[in-house]
Amino acid sequence: MKNISPLSGRGLLRGALGAAAAAAMLSAAAVRAQEPVQPIEAAKVADPARVELGKKLWFDPRLSRSGFISCNSCHNLSTGGADNLKTSIGDKWQKGPINSPTVLNSSLNLAQFWDGRAKDLKEQAGGPIANPGEMAFTHDLAVDMLRSIPQYVAEFRQVFGNDRLGISEVTAAIAAFEETLVTPNARFDRWLKGDMKAINEQELRGYQLFKASGCVACHNGPNLGGNSFQKMGLVEAYKTDNPAEGRSAVTGNDAERFNFKVPTLRNVELTYPYFHDGAADTLAEAVDTMGKIQLGKTFTPVENRDIVAFLKTLTGDQPQLTLPILPPSSDTTKRPQPFE
Amino acid sequence: MKNISPLSGRGLLRGALGAAAAAAMLSAAAVRAQEPVQPIEAAKVADPARVELGKKLWFDPRLSRSGFISCNSCHNLSTGGADNLKTSIGDKWQKGPINSPTVLNSSLNLAQFWDGRAKDLKEQAGGPIANPGEMAFTHDLAVDMLRSIPQYVAEFRQVFGNDRLGISEVTAAIAAFEETLVTPNARFDRWLKGDMKAINEQELRGYQLFKASGCVACHNGPNLGGNSFQKMGLVEAYKTDNPAEGRSAVTGNDAERFNFKVPTLRNVELTYPYFHDGAADTLAEAVDTMGKIQLGKTFTPVENRDIVAFLKTLTGDQPQLTLPILPPSSDTTKRPQPFE
C-alpha cells in the first residue's frame, strides 16, 4: 500500500483553486478546513456526576412499563448505538414504525428523530419513555418510580442541587450522557488530520467518488449528515411500504413530504440495516439505492466497493463504558406487570 | 453503633463447645471455619481471552431468533444478574414459566436451573438459546450466525486453538465468563473475616435469628443456598398458580415434587421478586412466607426486620464490566426477522 497524502484526493477541486490556495493546502490544517467532512473530537465532560446519572437512566429498564426495555434496548451501545433491526421492538413486542437511528454522535445533529420533531437530545429523551409503542410508560410513572428509590433521589439531589426530580431532570441527565457518546479517531479522521497511512488507496478512491458523485452534498460536516432534511427519492421515487411521511408530518408543509433528516454515516458499518425503513441490509445495497434514487447514477461494482470501503473508515472509537450498577427498587416501588 | 465481634453471634453454640474450642474461636480464621456461611472469594481468571469472548456472547442479541434478546436481557448485570420480573419475557413477549435466577455466583451452585436439570454452567448456557419461549433460536442457527462474522471466527480460533466453532465452544466461552461473575467483599463477608465493624447490632441479631430459626439449614455455604434441593412448602403447602413441579420433572421421582434448588441469598437485596414463581415482591414478604411454610414459625415484625437487615449485608461487589463492542454482522449474516 502506497502512502497517500490527503492532497491526492483533491484533484477534482484543483482546477478551481488558485496557486496561493494550493500552497496553503500543503498544511494538514488547511486540508482539514477545506474538506467537506471534519473530524469528530472527543467529548468534553462538564459534569461527570450528571453523565453518570444519565448512564444509569440509559440502562434502566424500569423507565418502561414492562420493566424490560431500556434506552439501550434499541440504541444498543454494544452495536453501534442502534439495534440492527429494520424497525424496533416495543412494549408487548409491538413493531416499531421506523428504523432506530444511532445515538452515537447524535449531539451533532440539527434535530432528533428522522423527522426532526425534537429540537435536541433532552426533548428527544422523553419521547420513547411515553410512546405507547415503545417503552409505553408515562412521565409521571417514570418519575414516581425514581422517587421511590432512595439512591436515585440522593443522586438527583446531588446532581441538580435541589429536590425537584421531574421528567425535566431525567431527560437532562440522559441527554448529558448521550452528549458523551461520540466516536473520535476514525481512520478517516486520522487521515483528515494528516496521517497519510490511515486509509488505503481503495478507501481514498471511494472518498473521491463519494465527493465527485454528489453524496457529500447531503452527507457532509463532522457527522457526514445529520445537518439537513432531504427528500428520500430525489431523482427517482423511493418504493417502500413504510408509511412514514417525514418532515411534513411535523411542519404540515406538504412540500416536505418524504423529507427526512439525513442520517449520519459515522460508524455506518455498525448501524445496518439502512434507511428510515431499514430496507437495505448491506452497505453495498444502500450505496446502490442512494446512487439511483438520489443521484440518478448507477455505480459500477468497483465503484460501489470503493465507496463501501471508504464508509468503513468512518468507524470511530466506540464509547468505553462501565456497565452501571442500578440502585435496587425499594419496597414501595411499583412492580412492573409486563403481561397485563 | 457498638463494635461487635463475630464471637458475639455465637452464644447459641457456646454451650456445646469445650473451653479449648472456645479459645480457638478467638482467631478469626477459626470463627470462619465454624460458621455455616463462608465468604466468597474473587474469581481467578485462568483464560482472559475466553472470558472476554464469553462476555461478547453474553451481551449479543444475535444469539436469539429476534436479534433482540441476549443472556443479559433476563440476567441483567446492572440489576443483580436477574431481571426483577416475576417471570421473564421471552421471544414475541412470551411469558416465561419461572422466575429468572441470578447469574451472580451461579458457579457455586450444585446444578443449574431451579430444577437442576443442567449439571453445570456450560450445559445451562445452551438452554435459553434454543428454548422456543426464551431466545427461540437453534444451536445451528446461532453457530451459523457466529461463523458468518469474521471477527468472531478469528476470536474463537484464538481462544480454542482450532476451527471448530460449535455450540460446545459457544457455551464453554459463556460459562467461562459466568464463572467470573462472583461478588466478594459483602459486608457480611468482611465480618466473617474479622472486621467487627462491618455489620451492626441489628444485622448481627438478624444473623443469629437466621441461624437459630433454621433458615441456615438450607441457606448455608458460601452461596447461602444453591447446594441442595429442598421442598417448597415443607411445613405448610405453598399456594401458587405456577405449574412448575421442580426436581421431580427431572428425576421422575414423585417424592421430589416441588423440590427446587435452594436459591442463593447472595445479593438478595437486588434479586427481587422472590421464589420460583416470583410471588414475593419484598424481602419482608419472602422472610415471612419462608418462616411459615418452611419452618412453621411466625416472625414478629422486629424479627422480620432484623433478618431482612442481615440479608442486606450479603450484597457484594458487583462485577465491574466494560460493555463489550460486538463485531458487526457481515453481508452474509442472516438478518433477524423478529416479527415473523
Interface residues (C-beta under 8 A of the other chain):
Chain A: F59 D60 P61 R62 S66 G67 F68 S73 N76 L77 S78 T79 G80 D83 N84 L85 K86 I89 K92 W93 K95 E269 L270 Y272 P273 D281 T282 L283 A284 Q318 Q320 L321 T322 L323 P324 I325 L326 P328 S329 D331 R335 P336 P338 F339
Chain B: F59 D60 P61 R62 S66 G67 F68 S73 N76 L77 S78 T79 G80 D83 N84 L85 K86 I89 K92 W93 K95 E269 L270 Y272 P273 D281 T282 L283 A284 Q318 Q320 L321 T322 L323 P324 I325 L326 P328 S329 D331 R335 P336 P338 F339
